[in-house]
Amino acid sequence: MIVTLTDLETKQEHQVSINVTNGFIEIGFTGFGEAEAEDGDGTPIVIEMVNGVPVVRLFHDINSAEPMTVRMDNARESLRIHHEN
């Protein structure tokens, strides 16, 4: 699926590809990729579920095959601390 994302600063529109496959959501941006993909084929953001927890892998450096990995364990709503005002 291709969607349009508007830049908050420049108001320029950019195409974003979103692919949902078996166990993954892959997000790609025109002109951005990942080290081990051909130009135009990379998806530098990958989201997957691992043991019931969303895991986001960010391939933030085109020259490195190692992603930044963020596990969403601490984003569970059940862990919210309610503060007294």
KAFEN-V318157 format. One record per backbone hydrogen bond with DSSP energy under -1.0 kcal/mol. CO is the residue of the C=O (numbers start at 1). NH is the residue of the N-H. If there is no record, write none. Layout:
CO | NH
CO | NH
//
This chain:
1 | 18
3 | 16
5 | 14
7 | 11
12 | 7
14 | 5
15 | 30
16 | 3
17 | 28
19 | 26
21 | 23
21 | 24
24 | 21
25 | 47
26 | 19
27 | 45
28 | 17
29 | 32
34 | 37
38 | 41
44 | 59
45 | 27
46 | 57
47 | 25
48 | 55
50 | 53
53 | 50
54 | 72
55 | 48
56 | 70
57 | 46
58 | 60
58 | 68
61 | 64
68 | 58
70 | 56
72 | 75
73 | 76
76 | 79
77 | 80
//
